[in-house]
Amino acid sequence: MASVVEYKGPKAGYCCGYCESPEGKASCGMWAHSMTVQDYQDLIDRGWRRSGTYVYKPVMNQTCCPQYTIRCHPLQFQPSKSHKKVLKKMLKFLAKGEISKDSCEDEPMDSTMEDAVAGDFALINKLDIKCDLKTLSSDLKGSIESEEKKKEKSLKKEGSKELIHPQAIEEKLGSGEPSHSIKVHIGPKPGKGADLSKPPCRKAKEMRKERKRLKLMQQNAAGAFEGFQAQGQPASLLPKAKSNQPKSLEDLIFESLPENASHKLEVRVVRSSPPSPQFKATFQESYQVYKRYQMVIHKDPPDKPTVSQFTRFLCSSPLEAEHPANGPECGYGSFHQQYWLDGKIIAVGVIDILPYCVSSVYLYYDPDYSFLSLGVYSALREIAFTRQLHEKTSQLSYYYMGFYIHSCPKMRYKGQYRPSDLLCPETYVWVPIEQCLPSLDNSKYCRFNQDPQAVDEGRCKDLDRVRVFHRRAAMPYGVYKNHQEDPSEEAAVLEYANLVGQKCSERMLLFRQ
């Protein structure tokens, strides 16, 4: 089994879905008639990306909005406060049917759609898929005061009403403190003021000291009990230590729900190419969700999101289904991750499962459920899914989020999923995003590799070894070129080989007329 591709060359001067420049976008592309998952893995590690069966690579130093491949490290990922908020919001909705009052449709990563995917697909397929992502808000920050601060505030307020007796005033003066720090209060009228039959309010400072003292006592007691246990004391007599470990992503996602939960959510992974029986059975329902999504979220007219467009854009894939013995149970290839709420589809994440990663392609959802922040939620579920696949297939340990576009503020949300790396557009090495951001603040296009002597190690080194497919026969380019007289032929093959790299150029078959 070999990949068969048809290189179409560079395309420049067409509309950008990010900055809306009418002629600023530039990319190179090729049709993939078939492709192995290993070849596609190697291609995305060189900055390529698929849209349906069309595979494209932005010309980074020419395009108006450079698009850097970004990958997250799921094994080290810890959800942020805003991520936890989204997960808790979902749990509350499932458990009690509660809808958060602060829900908003434009939370970060409310949609994981790729503008560039839609834009390039429109260019090649003559489809008019408009890129109209809503501006995304900045990362959510906790704005609610803690109970402790509230209590301290109320204590200070009540403390100002306390009576100060003459004896206290004399003690204060005797201490040498300045007189303006003494506040004399007139006693309250009968029936008003503090209840003298109850203990007086304690100052916040004293309460903090008391809490600290108790904490130290507990720690010392715990240490003593550990000593007793070492001497053979039964563990049942020891106090239970409170765990300070933060909840894992899985704990937050799969927290148990009550038996009388208001809703039931189920996530199903179905193979989309070639279509599985489950995919075929749910095709129409899935398409209707996509149609509503395009019409409501992206303002498409009713006749635009057709079945044909949906199929070519999100169902067709060049990736061959592969089921190696050491691979994941579902195999490698292209899938739809369907989110079923109470027996109906409310969202679909389009993903590719590759040898080293889960690659997120697109997300669409029922607009009626925008309040659940399904873009963020699905991304977190896909990270958890990658971790699950890693347990059986150890080399599968990354989550690819498509492209990161720093020059477009609404597309920076992917940088919130950390730790993550960006791909150097010149040497194709991965660099932690923290090291890349200062450079991107100064320039849209950057080389991230700090070694000035470093080069693209995967570039084409031997053009004659590039494989071509001509007249139903596979052959090395060294043989094929002996029958060609067109001088532009070699330049096109060399351009293709440098873009896909030596490894892919020797495995894939480049179709030639």
ABEGO torsion letter per residue (X at the ends): XBBBBBBAEBBBGBBBAAAGBAAABBBBBBBBABBBAAAAAAAAAAGBBBBEABBBBBBAAABABBBBBBBBBAAABBBBAAAAAAAAAAAAAAAAGBBBAABBAABBGABABBAAAAAAAAAAAGBBBBBBBBBBBBBBBBABBBAAAAAAAAAAAAAAABBBBAAAAAAAAAAGBBAAABBBBBBBBBGBEBBAABBBBBBAAAAAAAAAAAAAAAAAAAAAAAAAAAAGBBAAABBBBBBABBBBAAAAAABBBBAABABBBBBBBBBAOBBBAAAAAAAAAAAAAAAAAAAAAAGBBAAABBAAAAAAAAABBABBBBBBAABBAAEBEBBBBBBBBGGBBABBBBBBBBAABBBBABBBBBAAAAAAGAAAAAAAAAAAAAAAAAAABAABABBBAEBBBAABAAAAAAAABOBBBBBBAAAGBBBBAAAAAAAAAABABBBABABAABBBAABBABAAABBBBBGGBBBBAAAAAAABABAAAAAAAAAAAAAAEAAAAAABBBBBX
